[in-house]
């Protein structure tokens, strides 16, 4: 299926959504409240999501699972092709002032993320993917200012591992302990997928609850860069899991890796 949006068009939508977020970015106090799932949400989420949904609709895209809309009970029927939107991933990073929060948009076809964008508006940094590969770019004066094609790194020995700053569980630590680790890197939000995609890290394990919109865009970038996201049974993480036992569109635990099989490399526990 041909995408109605090019990679550059997706980047433009994300930049506009990111610009809507930034007026709310104040580590000294946010307009925050609590969603039903217990995670913080800000006015910035809603402002960004409204822009993304409007721009997608202008291209005839209405089969969209968007985080805030789903939380409000607006869940459209989706089929073979649909889109996933997380307007502000890493709300803890947003509120703390670290700047490592992201805008995420991804296209799913037959359960596979085939196109996506991850924008970090506070750091003026963007990653995206399309049928031609995965890319990194800088944002200057509200526009994309150059791009570089990226690819995963092949480990030659000990691994560089990236993990969540705020969700580093004991189970995740135990999994990391099964590898020879050269260095441990900590990033917020979906940037972790992107740091594997650009070769900064080799491995990103996540043994904790996530939703499909949290991971799809980063997964799309990583996949286009030559990596993959695996469930703990070694299968690629799939999307469209409306009947997942942990809740509709929830993810199981997963491991994101460069161009290697992480389970073949792991020591027996």
SULVEN-V181837 format. One record per run of one state. SS is the DSSP state (hx for helix, st for strand, lp for the rest). FROM is the first residue (numbers start at 1). TO is the last residue. Records with the same first field share a line. If there is no record, write none. Layout:
BEGIN
SS = FROM-TO  FROM-TO
END
This chain:
BEGIN
lp = 1-6  23-31  35-39  59-63  72-80  90-90  97-101  110-111  121-124  131-132  141-142  151-158  165-169  177-180  188-190  198-202  207-209  225-227  232-235  237-249  252-253  258-261  266-269
hx = 7-22  43-58  67-71  91-96  170-176  191-197  212-224  262-265
st = 32-34  40-42  64-66  81-89  102-109  112-120  125-130  133-140  143-150  159-164  181-187  203-206  210-211  228-231  236-236  250-251  254-257
END
